[in-house]
């Protein structure tokens, strides 16, 4: 079968500050804009605002959904600035009222780099270099504790799940990095045209992947939903409403590409019906959602 998806979208979970955060990001990054927002009713978090936006052409979705998940350093975003003036400008704005993990400067891996947490707790890794891609913002998965030293395994897993995929860059640990030399310190790979970075740390940390950052897989058919659900739950964990944690703990949302239409109807009663139907599901049933949406009462 053909396992085709339209696009992978980063999804950011906020308590109640999603609109403030999105306005901030749009003001910081060039070629960025806010898109039309919508509201979901009847969720476990009550009223949920869905706020789509773009950063340098990359579509991202932010939601206000309560204080259940918090950003941490297991999942951050690289931003390839392309010039000294741009990295200086963005570093100043993101670090204001935030915190600095790696101050802006020269490192072994970059002639100018910084890692900061912004005022909302979301991590950004800034690199002065450009990237040979239209995708300027790249999520970074940090494998820590018992997952440290498993980048090769993760790379193999993700490139097997997503059929259109490739490894772009692989940097071995090497003895000088304190690793065993058998795994990777850093990797960059592409799945369905969407680039990820992966990093490994052999230092003990008190965080791990959680649902604060997830990735939506927009699926055109039930067959594609079934495919990704089966692949990502293998060794992972099924969760309600189309969410799943894979074998490494990274969160995905396996959803129909028409989900926005189904969930964001101007008819509040219709949207509420669809929400109630979805709340009963783990893997989403596209036919049930469509029939619920089309039902007149």
C-alpha positions as CSV (number, residue, x, y, z in Angstrom):
1,X,0.0,0.0,0.0
2,X,1.0,3.6,-0.4
3,X,1.5,5.4,2.9
4,X,1.2,9.0,1.7
5,X,0.7,12.0,3.9
6,X,0.1,15.6,3.0
7,X,2.4,17.2,5.6
8,X,3.8,17.0,9.1
9,X,3.0,19.9,11.3
10,X,4.6,20.8,14.7
11,X,1.9,21.3,17.4
12,X,2.6,23.3,20.5
13,X,0.5,22.9,23.7
14,X,0.2,25.9,25.9
15,X,-1.8,26.5,29.1
16,X,-3.6,29.8,28.2
17,X,-0.9,31.9,26.7
18,X,-0.9,30.5,23.1
19,X,-2.1,33.7,21.5
20,X,0.5,35.8,23.4
21,X,3.2,33.3,22.3
22,X,2.1,33.3,18.7
23,X,2.0,37.1,18.5
24,X,5.5,37.1,20.0
25,X,6.9,34.5,17.5
26,X,5.4,36.3,14.6
27,X,7.1,39.5,15.7
28,X,10.5,37.9,16.2
29,X,10.9,35.8,13.0
30,X,10.8,37.3,9.5
31,X,8.3,36.1,6.9
32,X,5.9,35.0,9.6
33,X,2.2,35.5,10.0
34,X,-0.8,34.6,12.1
35,X,-3.6,32.6,10.4
36,X,-7.3,32.3,11.1
37,X,-7.9,30.8,14.5
38,X,-10.8,28.6,15.7
39,X,-12.3,27.3,18.9
40,X,-13.2,23.8,20.1
41,X,-15.8,23.2,22.7
42,X,-16.5,20.2,24.9
43,X,-12.9,19.0,25.2
44,X,-11.4,17.6,28.5
45,X,-9.7,21.0,28.8
46,X,-13.0,22.9,28.2
47,X,-12.9,25.6,25.5
48,X,-9.7,25.2,23.4
49,X,-8.3,27.9,21.1
50,X,-6.5,26.6,18.0
51,X,-4.1,29.1,16.6
52,X,-2.3,28.3,13.4
53,X,0.7,30.4,12.3
54,X,3.8,30.4,10.1
55,X,7.4,31.0,10.9
56,X,9.5,31.6,7.8
57,X,7.0,29.6,5.7
58,X,6.7,26.7,8.2
59,X,3.1,26.0,9.3
60,X,2.8,25.4,13.1
61,X,-0.3,25.0,15.3
62,X,-0.6,26.3,18.9
63,X,-3.4,25.5,21.3
64,X,-4.6,26.7,24.6
65,X,-5.5,23.5,26.4
66,X,-4.6,23.8,30.1
67,X,-1.6,23.2,32.4
68,X,-1.1,19.5,31.7
69,X,2.1,19.6,29.7
70,X,5.1,21.9,29.8
71,X,7.9,22.4,27.3
72,X,11.3,21.0,28.2
73,X,14.7,20.6,26.6
74,X,13.9,17.2,25.1
75,X,12.3,18.9,22.2
76,X,13.5,22.3,20.9
77,X,13.7,24.0,17.5
78,X,16.7,24.9,15.5
79,X,16.5,28.1,13.6
80,X,19.1,28.7,10.8
81,X,19.6,32.4,10.8
82,X,21.9,32.8,7.8
83,X,23.7,36.0,9.0
84,X,25.4,37.5,12.0
85,X,23.0,40.4,12.2
86,X,20.0,38.0,12.2
87,X,21.4,35.6,14.9
88,X,22.2,38.6,17.1
89,X,18.8,40.1,16.7
90,X,16.9,36.9,17.3
91,X,19.1,35.9,20.3
92,X,18.4,39.2,22.0
93,X,14.6,38.9,21.5
94,X,14.2,35.2,22.5
95,X,16.5,35.5,25.6
96,X,14.6,38.5,27.0
97,X,12.6,37.3,30.0
98,X,13.8,33.8,29.1
99,X,16.9,31.8,30.0
100,X,20.2,30.9,28.3
101,X,21.5,27.4,28.1
102,X,24.4,28.1,25.7
103,X,25.3,31.8,25.4
104,X,25.8,33.2,21.9
105,X,29.3,32.4,20.8
106,X,31.7,30.1,18.9
107,X,31.5,26.3,19.5
108,X,33.1,23.2,18.0
109,X,30.0,22.6,16.0
110,X,29.3,26.2,14.8
111,X,31.1,29.4,14.3
112,X,28.2,31.2,16.1
113,X,25.5,29.4,18.0
114,X,23.2,29.7,21.0
115,X,20.5,27.7,22.9
116,X,17.9,29.7,24.7
117,X,14.5,29.1,26.3
118,X,12.1,31.8,25.5
119,X,9.7,33.5,28.0
120,X,7.2,30.6,27.5
121,X,9.7,27.9,28.1
122,X,10.1,26.7,24.5
123,X,13.7,26.0,23.5
124,X,15.5,27.5,20.5
125,X,18.8,26.5,19.1
126,X,20.2,29.4,16.9
127,X,22.8,28.7,14.2
128,X,24.4,31.5,12.2
129,X,24.6,29.2,9.1
130,X,21.9,28.9,6.6
131,X,20.3,25.5,5.7
132,X,20.0,24.2,2.2
133,X,16.3,23.9,2.4
134,X,13.2,26.1,2.4
135,X,12.6,24.7,5.9
136,X,14.4,27.2,8.2
137,X,12.9,25.9,11.5
138,X,13.8,22.3,12.4
139,X,12.6,20.4,15.5
140,X,15.4,18.8,17.5
141,X,14.8,15.5,19.4
142,X,17.2,15.1,22.4
143,X,17.7,11.5,23.4
144,X,18.7,11.4,27.1
145,X,19.1,8.9,30.0
146,X,18.1,5.3,28.9
147,X,17.5,6.7,25.3
148,X,21.0,8.1,25.0
149,X,22.9,6.3,22.3
150,X,19.8,5.3,20.4
151,X,19.9,7.8,17.5
152,X,20.9,5.1,14.9
153,X,17.9,3.0,16.1
154,X,15.6,6.0,15.9
155,X,16.9,7.0,12.5
156,X,16.2,3.5,11.2
157,X,12.8,3.5,12.8
158,X,11.5,6.8,11.4
159,X,12.9,6.2,7.9
160,X,11.2,2.8,7.9
161,X,7.8,4.2,9.0
162,X,7.8,7.1,6.6
163,X,8.4,5.8,3.1
164,X,9.6,9.0,1.6
165,X,12.6,9.6,3.9
166,X,16.4,9.9,3.9
167,X,19.3,10.5,6.2
168,X,20.9,13.9,5.5
169,X,23.8,14.0,8.1
170,X,25.2,11.6,10.6
171,X,27.9,12.7,13.2
172,X,29.4,9.8,15.2
173,X,29.9,10.2,18.9
174,X,33.7,9.6,18.9
175,X,35.7,9.0,22.0
176,X,36.3,12.7,22.5
177,X,32.6,13.2,23.2
178,X,32.4,10.7,26.0
179,X,30.4,8.3,24.0
180,X,31.1,4.7,23.1
181,X,31.9,5.5,19.5
182,X,29.2,3.1,18.3
183,X,26.3,5.5,18.0
184,X,25.6,9.0,16.7
185,X,26.0,12.3,18.5
186,X,23.9,14.1,16.0
187,X,21.8,13.2,12.9
188,X,19.6,15.2,10.5
189,X,17.0,13.3,8.5
190,X,13.9,14.0,6.4
191,X,10.6,12.2,6.5
192,X,7.9,13.1,3.9
193,X,9.9,16.2,3.1
194,X,10.0,17.4,6.7
195,X,13.4,17.8,8.4
196,X,14.2,16.7,11.9
197,X,17.4,17.0,13.9
198,X,18.3,14.3,16.5
199,X,20.9,14.7,19.3
200,X,22.2,12.4,22.1
201,X,23.4,13.4,25.5
202,X,25.2,11.1,28.0
203,X,24.5,13.5,30.9
204,X,21.8,12.6,33.3
205,X,18.7,14.8,32.8
206,X,15.3,15.1,34.6
207,X,13.2,15.5,31.5
208,X,11.9,13.4,28.7
209,X,9.6,13.7,25.6
210,X,6.0,14.7,26.4
211,X,2.9,16.0,24.7
212,X,3.8,19.7,24.9
213,X,5.3,19.3,21.5
214,X,3.8,16.8,19.1
215,X,3.7,16.3,15.3
216,X,0.5,16.1,13.4
217,X,0.4,13.6,10.4
218,X,-2.3,14.7,8.0
219,X,-3.7,11.6,6.3
220,X,-5.9,11.7,3.2
221,X,-7.7,8.3,3.8
222,X,-8.5,5.8,6.5
223,X,-6.0,3.4,5.0
224,X,-3.2,5.9,5.7
225,X,-4.5,6.6,9.2
226,X,-4.5,2.8,9.8
227,X,-0.9,2.5,8.5
228,X,0.6,5.2,10.7
229,X,-1.4,4.1,13.7
230,X,-0.1,0.5,13.4
231,X,3.5,1.6,12.8
232,X,3.8,4.2,15.5
233,X,2.0,2.2,18.2
234,X,4.3,-0.7,17.7
235,X,6.3,-0.6,20.9
236,X,4.6,2.7,21.7
237,X,1.4,3.7,23.4
238,X,-2.1,4.4,22.1
239,X,-3.7,7.6,23.4
240,X,-7.2,9.2,23.0
241,X,-8.3,11.3,20.0
242,X,-5.7,10.1,17.5
243,X,-2.7,10.8,19.7
244,X,0.1,8.2,20.0
245,X,3.5,8.0,21.7
246,X,6.0,6.1,19.6
247,X,8.6,3.6,21.0
248,X,10.9,6.5,22.0
249,X,8.1,8.6,23.7
250,X,7.7,11.2,20.9
251,X,4.1,12.3,20.5
252,X,2.3,12.2,17.2
253,X,-1.3,13.0,16.1
254,X,-2.6,10.7,13.3
255,X,-5.5,12.8,11.9
256,X,-7.4,13.1,8.7
257,X,-6.3,16.0,6.5
258,X,-9.8,17.4,6.6
259,X,-9.8,17.5,10.4
260,X,-9.9,21.3,10.6
261,X,-13.1,21.3,8.5
262,X,-14.7,18.6,10.7
263,X,-13.8,20.2,14.0
264,X,-14.1,23.9,13.3
265,X,-17.6,24.3,11.8
266,X,-19.4,27.6,12.4
267,X,-22.3,25.4,13.5
268,X,-21.4,24.9,17.2
269,X,-23.8,21.9,17.6
270,X,-22.3,20.2,14.6
271,X,-18.8,20.7,15.9
272,X,-19.8,19.5,19.3
273,X,-21.2,16.3,17.8
274,X,-17.9,15.6,16.0
275,X,-15.9,16.4,19.2
276,X,-18.1,13.9,21.3
277,X,-17.6,11.2,18.6
278,X,-13.9,11.8,18.6
279,X,-13.6,11.6,22.4
280,X,-14.8,8.0,22.2
281,X,-12.0,7.0,19.9
282,X,-8.3,6.3,20.1
283,X,-7.5,5.6,16.5
284,X,-9.7,8.0,14.5
285,X,-12.5,6.6,12.3
286,X,-12.8,8.9,9.4
287,X,-16.2,7.5,8.2
288,X,-17.7,8.0,11.6
289,X,-16.4,11.5,11.9
290,X,-17.7,12.4,8.4
291,X,-21.1,10.9,9.1
292,X,-21.3,12.7,12.4
293,X,-20.4,16.0,10.6
294,X,-23.0,15.4,7.8
295,X,-25.8,14.4,10.1
296,X,-28.5,17.2,10.3
297,X,-29.4,16.7,13.9
